[in-house]
Structure formats: structure tokens, C-alpha cells
Amino acid sequence: MKSKSCIYLQQAIYLAPNEIRACCQRFFVNGKIKGDVPLIKLTNKRNVSFEELINAKKNLLESINNGTDVLCSGCPHLSLEDWGLVENEAINVISIEDHSLCNMKCTYCSEIYYGGVSPQYDLKILLENLPKIDTNLHIAWGGGEPTIRKDFEDLFTYLTKNFKPRTQRIFTNALKYSKSLQEALDNKLATITTSIDAGTENTFKKIRGSSRLDIVLNNLHNYSRNNSELITIKYIFTEDNYDYNEIQAFVNNLINYDLLNCNFLISTDFKSQVLSNNKVLGIIILYYLLTDKGVLAVNFDDHIYSRLRSIGSFIYNIDFNFKQHEDINYLVYKFSHLLNYHLNKNIVIWGTGEFAKYLITTSIKIKQKEIIIHGFVDTNLQKIGTLFMGMTIQSPDTLIESDSSILIASSNYYGEIVKKALHMGISPKRIAPNFII
């Protein structure tokens, strides 16, 4: 029997300091931001059992399906499908943000992430009693700053050894260097994502609430020395950092600290529902400057796509907005030819997750048949041979003998897929920016 639910409610756990949530998604309904839906709120320190968590999920699902829920209503991730019983699902995602201790105070951040609140429940007891863990487990560390928590080294080692996650991503500001994290990166047991959001010390301090941009860049240089493909550097656009000179300084820092081989994720302040033209121009300038330096692993995250799904069309018509910067005019001219090249080729999508589904179902070009998808590939062996959106998922090996353009439909693993494609001998010219659809 079909019912309304989402992949996060079914298979994930999101751990905040004084509550356990159904998700970490944020969305707008009638101009108001919603999301981060709580399942259990704690006013006093106590243990939380898995049974209590499941009951909270079941209660939320019941209210969603009888029309009385106000927390998830309007969420684009809800869908009507044959979902399994939530109590029988294996946990696929664990997001650890159970404290709000941080050594920065970013302008776009919420106090829940830097308010100094320690965990209100014993995380290890909850994790030890999870009855069913998916073999394809993904763990994400946030916070607060995970590396400054006193139990980080022990808990990180415990989860790595006992849960054997397929991926373990740490969202760190990189102000504090962690030897255990360095060891995990060197052994390809973890990845990290760090937001920098500035090219100069003054802007870094204004946005991040901390000085020492040089320390952050140097730590990232050390983290990336052996496996740069495991490092994602993020630039979140705010009202203070979209200036051309700021963006150029950011790129210069990447060159000086030998970071161009890392992955790059471009984002925007989630508190703003609409992107101004100046921000959009800044986003495009950064994309052009990075790709002009030969960086292939550049991607936009869902905060941009949810606010500016037509960014591809914006880029096509951007030429006359850069008259004050001749170098950008040249990049726009060169890049427009690249986009036209991919639009005239067969396109195969690499990735069959939620992000791929989102890109396809919200694409105007696909709906108007300006772009035809010719196939899907995925590295997950369990998916190969199964159906995704009406087509059989193939192995990435099928791309080697073809000349199709490859569109990578992944937000978190974009750079890793790029590196794998290049390792397979696939020409970088075949990798199409995913905003063209």
C-alpha cells in the first residue's frame, strides 16, 4: 500500500544537541523556511532508545499521511510510494551533530551549531543499540566543530572500526589540525568538507567570526597532501563575498597553497530564499575562474539549485554583464562553446540517487525534450542491472568505448566521480557541467 514518506525518515538518524531529527533538509513554503524536523526533544540529560526513536518516526508518518502534520508539509522530498515499515529499515545515514561547540561563529550559521550546548544524551549508547545497519552506511560529522569535542578521537575510531561505513564525511572548519583525521584521509577512510568563503583575511573574519585564514589553508594543504580527491573546499556566497576581487583572491590562495587538485562546492546562504543578480554573477565568476585553471571537480549544491534551477540559462545569457572584466568575458565566450558542444552530444548520467532524480524531474530542458538522457551508470554494484527512472543502470565501464557526454549527478561525491572517470581514461572534455540540464 502506497503512503507518503521520504528516504530520510525511512533510513536516517540526525543527531542534534538536544533533539533527534527526521532530517537536515531545509525548504521554503510561502516565503517561510521549514525543515530540520524534530522527532524527539530533550529538556534534561537522559538516554534515548532506538525504540523511542522508531515510535517518534511512526507518529510523524501517521500525521503526514492523515493530513494533520505541519512540520513536513510542503517538503519536496516527500513522495507517495510503497515504503517499507520504518521499524524494518536498516539505518543508511547517521548524521552526528550532537553538540554546538565551535571555534568559529559564521554569519550564515544558526546558534544551534555554535551555542555551546553539549550532548543531552549518550550518543554511544544509542549507536550501540541500533538493530540493523545498512552495508552501504554513510556517516556525516558536523556540529559544532567535530574536531574540538573531547571524545572525537575515541568516537571517530570506534565508528570507523565497528560500523565500517562506506563513506565517512567530516564537516570541519580546519582551524584545528587532527592527527587521527589526517591518518584516516591518508588511508582513504574519510573525506572532509571545509567552507572558506573568502579570499582575504578581513572578509574571512567578517564571515567566519575568526581570524587565521592562513592556518585553515595550511591545514587543508596538509590534509590533501596524499589524497586531494578526498578534500572538498566550499565557498558559500553571502552579501559580503561576491566581489570579483574577493573571488580572485580566493583562487590565488588555492594556487599558493597547492589546493587546485581538491574538489570544490559552490553554495549560498540557506537563510536567503532568493539569489540577487550580484550573487549569481559571483557564483558564475568563481565557476569560470576555477575551470579556467583546469579544475574539473566544481559543483553547485542543492542550496543553489533549489533557488536558481535555471542557472544554466542564466549562464548562456551572461555575456554582457562582464564588460568591466575582459578576462571574464573571454572565459564566458570560451565556456559557451563548451556548453554547446555537450548539448549536441548524447548525455549519460553518472549517479542514480536523490540528487539525480531531483535534477531530472526539475529540468525544463528535459521536459521540453531539448535534452535527451541516453542512459544511467552507477558505481554501486547492487544497483547495476536494476531500473532507475525507466532505464537499466549500467556499469561505468560502458562509458569507456562510447563518446557520450557524462553528466555527474552527485552533490557530495562529485569530485570523487570525476577522479574515477579520469583514472578510467575518460577524456575530461566529455564531462559536462550538470547545470546544463
C-alpha positions in Angstrom: 0.0 0.0 0.0 1.4 3.4 -1.0 2.0 6.1 1.6 3.9 9.4 1.9 7.4 9.3 3.3 11.0 10.1 2.3 14.3 8.4 2.3 15.5 10.4 5.3 12.5 9.4 7.5 12.9 5.8 6.5 16.6 5.2 6.8 18.4 8.0 8.5 19.2 9.4 12.0 20.1 13.1 12.5 21.5 13.8 15.9 21.4 17.4 17.3 22.4 18.5 20.8 19.0 18.5 22.4 16.9 16.7 19.9 16.9 13.9 17.4 15.6 14.9 13.9 13.9 13.3 11.0 16.2 15.1 8.5 18.5 18.0 8.0 16.7 19.4 4.9 15.5 23.0 4.7 12.9 24.3 2.3 10.6 27.3 1.9 6.8 27.3 2.0 5.1 30.6 1.3 8.3 32.5 1.9 8.9 30.9 5.3 11.8 28.5 5.9 11.0 25.0 7.2 12.8 21.7 7.8 15.2 20.2 10.4 12.1 18.4 11.6 12.4 17.2 15.3 11.4 13.7 16.3 12.5 13.8 20.0 13.2 16.9 22.1 15.2 16.7 25.3 15.0 19.1 28.2 17.1 17.1 30.5 20.0 14.7 30.1 18.8 11.1 29.6 19.4 8.1 27.4 17.3 7.7 24.2 16.5 4.2 23.0 16.1 3.1 19.4 12.5 2.0 20.2 11.6 5.6 21.3 13.1 6.9 18.0 11.1 4.5 15.9 7.9 5.3 17.7 8.5 9.0 17.0 9.1 8.3 13.3 5.9 6.3 13.2 3.9 9.1 14.8 5.2 11.6 12.3 4.5 9.3 9.4 0.9 8.8 10.6 0.3 12.6 10.9 1.9 13.1 7.4 -0.5 10.6 5.9 -3.7 11.7 7.7 -3.1 15.3 6.8 -2.5 16.7 10.3 1.2 17.3 10.0 2.6 20.9 9.7 6.3 20.2 10.0 6.9 18.3 6.8 4.0 19.7 4.7 5.3 21.3 1.5 8.6 19.4 1.6 9.8 18.5 -1.9 11.4 15.2 -0.7 8.0 13.6 0.4 6.7 11.1 -2.2 3.9 8.6 -2.5 5.4 5.2 -2.8 5.4 1.6 -1.5 7.6 2.4 1.5 8.5 -0.4 3.8 7.7 -0.4 7.5 10.1 2.1 9.2 10.9 -0.3 12.0 12.2 -2.8 9.5 14.5 -0.4 7.7 18.3 -0.6 8.0 20.0 2.6 9.0 21.7 4.1 6.0 22.7 7.6 7.2 23.9 8.8 10.6 24.5 12.5 10.9 26.4 13.4 14.1 25.7 17.0 15.2 25.0 16.3 18.8 26.9 19.3 20.2 27.2 23.0 19.4 30.7 23.7 20.5 32.6 25.7 17.8 35.7 27.8 17.5 34.0 30.0 14.8 30.8 31.9 14.5 29.8 32.2 10.9 27.2 34.8 9.8 25.1 32.3 8.0 25.1 29.8 10.8 22.4 29.1 13.4 23.0 29.4 17.1 22.1 25.7 17.4 25.6 25.0 15.8 27.7 27.3 17.9 25.6 27.8 21.1 27.9 25.8 23.4 25.4 23.1 24.1 26.9 19.7 24.9 25.1 16.4 24.1 21.9 15.8 26.1 22.0 12.1 25.7 24.7 9.4 25.5 25.4 9.0 21.8 27.4 5.8 22.1 24.6 4.0 24.0 22.2 4.9 21.2 24.5 3.8 18.4 25.5 0.6 20.2 21.8 -0.5 20.2 20.9 0.1 16.6 19.5 -3.2 15.5 20.2 -3.0 11.7 22.9 -1.1 9.9 23.0 -1.0 6.1 26.1 -2.3 4.5 26.1 0.9 2.5 26.2 3.2 5.6 27.1 6.9 5.3 28.3 8.8 8.4 28.5 12.6 8.4 30.1 14.6 11.2 29.0 18.2 11.8 28.3 20.2 14.8 29.6 22.5 16.1 33.2 21.8 15.1 33.6 18.0 15.5 37.4 18.1 15.9 37.3 20.1 19.1 34.9 17.8 21.0 36.8 15.9 23.8 35.6 12.5 22.6 36.2 13.0 18.9 39.3 10.8 18.6 37.7 7.9 20.5 34.3 8.1 18.9 35.7 8.5 15.4 37.9 5.5 15.9 35.0 3.4 17.3 32.7 4.2 14.5 35.3 3.6 11.8 36.3 0.2 13.3 32.9 -1.2 14.3 30.4 0.3 11.8 32.8 0.2 8.8 30.9 2.9 6.9 31.1 3.1 3.1 31.7 6.8 3.5 32.5 9.0 6.5 32.4 12.7 5.8 33.6 15.3 8.3 32.4 18.9 8.0 35.3 20.8 9.7 36.4 24.4 9.6 40.0 23.1 9.6 41.1 25.6 12.2 42.3 22.8 14.4 44.5 20.1 12.9 43.6 16.5 13.8 46.2 13.7 13.5 43.6 11.0 13.6 41.7 12.7 10.7 44.9 13.0 8.8 45.5 9.3 9.2 42.0 8.5 8.1 42.5 10.6 5.0 45.8 9.1 4.2 44.2 5.6 4.4 41.1 6.7 2.4 38.8 6.1 5.3 37.2 9.5 5.4 36.6 12.7 3.4 36.3 16.3 4.7 34.4 19.4 3.6 35.6 22.8 4.7 34.0 26.2 3.9 36.4 29.1 3.4 34.0 31.7 1.9 36.7 34.4 1.5 39.9 35.3 -0.3 41.2 37.9 2.2 41.7 37.8 6.0 39.3 40.7 6.6 36.4 39.1 4.8 37.2 35.7 6.4 37.0 37.2 9.8 33.8 39.1 9.0 32.0 36.0 7.7 33.6 33.2 9.7 33.9 35.0 13.0 37.5 34.0 13.3 40.9 35.1 12.1 43.8 33.0 10.8 42.7 32.1 7.3 46.4 31.1 6.7 46.1 28.4 9.4 43.0 26.9 7.7 44.7 26.9 4.3 47.8 25.3 5.6 45.8 22.6 7.4 43.9 21.9 4.2 47.3 21.7 2.4 48.4 19.0 4.8 45.2 17.1 4.8 45.3 17.0 0.9 48.9 16.1 0.5 48.3 12.4 -0.3 44.6 12.1 -1.4 43.4 15.5 -2.6 40.3 14.0 -4.1 39.0 13.4 -0.6 39.0 17.1 0.3 36.1 19.4 -0.7 36.6 23.1 -0.4 33.3 25.0 -0.1 32.6 28.7 -0.9 29.2 29.9 0.5 28.1 33.1 -1.1 26.8 35.8 1.3 26.2 39.5 1.0 29.9 40.1 1.8 32.0 37.9 -0.5 30.7 38.0 -4.1 33.0 40.9 -5.2 35.3 40.0 -8.1 38.5 40.9 -6.3 37.5 38.7 -3.3 36.8 35.7 -5.5 40.1 36.3 -7.4 42.0 36.4 -4.1 40.3 33.1 -3.1 41.5 31.4 -6.3 45.0 32.9 -5.8 45.1 31.3 -2.3 44.2 27.9 -3.8 47.2 28.2 -6.1 49.6 29.4 -3.4 48.6 26.5 -1.1 48.6 23.9 -3.8 44.9 23.1 -3.4 43.6 23.2 -7.0 43.5 19.4 -7.1 40.8 19.3 -4.4 37.1 19.3 -5.1 35.1 22.5 -5.0 31.5 23.0 -4.0 29.8 26.3 -4.6 26.9 27.2 -2.3 24.8 30.1 -0.9 23.4 31.2 2.4 20.4 29.0 3.1 18.6 31.8 5.0 18.1 33.8 1.8 15.3 32.4 -0.4 16.2 34.5 -3.5 19.6 35.0 -5.0 20.4 38.5 -6.1 21.9 39.1 -9.6 25.2 40.1 -7.9 25.4 36.8 -6.1 24.6 34.9 -9.2 27.3 36.8 -11.1 29.7 36.0 -8.3 28.8 32.3 -8.5 29.5 32.2 -12.2 32.7 34.2 -11.9 34.1 31.6 -9.4 33.0 28.7 -11.6 34.7 30.2 -14.6 37.9 31.1 -12.7 38.2 27.6 -11.3 37.5 25.8 -14.6 39.9 28.1 -16.4 42.7 26.8 -14.0 41.9 23.3 -15.2 39.7 22.3 -12.2 37.1 19.7 -13.3 35.7 18.9 -9.8 33.5 22.0 -9.4 29.9 21.6 -8.5 26.9 23.5 -7.2 25.0 22.3 -4.1 21.2 22.0 -3.6 21.0 25.4 -1.9 21.8 27.0 -5.3 19.7 24.6 -7.4 16.7 25.0 -5.2 16.9 28.8 -5.6 18.1 29.1 -9.1 17.2 25.9 -11.0 17.7 27.9 -14.3 21.3 28.8 -13.6 22.2 27.2 -17.0 20.0 29.6 -18.9 21.4 32.5 -16.8 25.0 31.5 -17.8 24.0 31.3 -21.5 22.9 34.9 -21.4 25.6 36.4 -19.2 28.0 37.8 -21.8 27.1 41.5 -21.5 27.3 41.6 -17.7 31.1 41.3 -17.5 32.3 44.3 -19.6 34.3 45.6 -16.7 36.4 42.4 -16.7 37.8 41.4 -20.0 39.3 38.1 -18.7 35.8 37.0 -17.6 34.4 38.0 -21.0 36.9 35.7 -22.6 36.0 32.8 -20.2 32.3 33.3 -20.9 33.0 33.1 -24.6 35.1 30.0 -24.3 32.7 28.3 -22.0 29.6 28.9 -24.1 31.3 26.8 -26.8 31.8 24.0 -24.3 28.2 24.1 -23.3 27.0 23.9 -26.9 29.4 21.0 -27.5 27.7 19.0 -24.8 24.2 19.9 -25.8 24.9 18.3 -29.2 26.1 15.0 -27.8 24.4 12.0 -26.2 24.3 12.5 -22.5 24.7 9.7 -19.9 24.1 10.5 -16.3 26.5 9.1 -13.7 24.6 8.7 -10.4 21.2 7.3 -9.5 20.5 8.8 -6.1 18.1 11.5 -4.9 20.2 14.3 -6.5 20.0 12.7 -9.9 16.2 12.3 -9.5 15.9 15.9 -8.5 18.0 17.2 -11.4 15.9 15.2 -13.9 12.4 15.9 -12.6 13.0 19.6 -12.3 14.8 20.1 -15.6 12.8 22.3 -18.1 15.2 21.3 -20.9 14.4 17.6 -20.4 10.7 18.2 -20.2 10.8 20.2 -23.4 13.0 17.4 -25.0 15.8 19.9 -25.7 18.0 17.3 -23.9 17.5 13.5 -24.1 19.1 11.3 -21.5 20.6 8.2 -23.1 21.4 6.2 -20.0 22.5 5.9 -16.4 25.6 4.4 -14.8 26.5 3.9 -11.2 29.5 2.5 -9.3 27.2 0.7 -6.7 27.3 -2.9 -7.8 23.9 -3.5 -6.2 22.3 -1.0 -8.5 23.7 -2.2 -11.8 21.1 -4.0 -13.8 18.2 -2.5 -11.9 15.8 0.2 -13.2 16.1 3.9 -12.5 13.5 6.2 -13.9 12.6 3.6 -16.5 16.1 2.8 -17.7 18.5 0.0 -16.8 21.5 1.2 -14.8 24.8 0.2 -16.4 28.4 -0.1 -15.2 30.6 2.9 -15.6 32.9 0.7 -17.7 30.3 1.0 -20.6 31.4 4.7 -20.9 35.0 3.8 -22.0 34.1 2.8 -25.5 31.5 5.5 -26.1 31.8 9.1 -27.0 28.8 10.3 -25.0 29.0 13.3 -22.7 28.9 12.4 -19.0 26.8 14.4 -16.5 27.7 13.7 -12.9 24.6 13.8 -10.7 26.0 13.8 -7.3 26.4 16.6 -4.7 28.6 15.1 -2.1 30.8 12.8 -4.3 31.1 14.8 -7.5 34.9 15.2 -7.2 35.5 11.5 -6.4 33.5 10.5 -9.5 35.5 12.9 -11.7 38.7 11.4 -10.4 37.5 7.9 -11.1 36.4 8.8 -14.6 39.8 10.3 -15.4 41.5 7.2 -13.9 39.4 5.1 -16.3 41.0 7.0 -19.2 37.9 9.1 -20.0 38.7 12.4 -21.5 38.0 15.4 -19.3 36.3 17.0 -22.4 33.5 14.5 -22.0 32.5 15.7 -18.5 29.6 18.1 -18.8 28.6 20.6 -16.1 25.4 19.3 -14.5 23.7 22.7 -14.6 23.2 22.4 -18.4 20.0 20.4 -17.7 
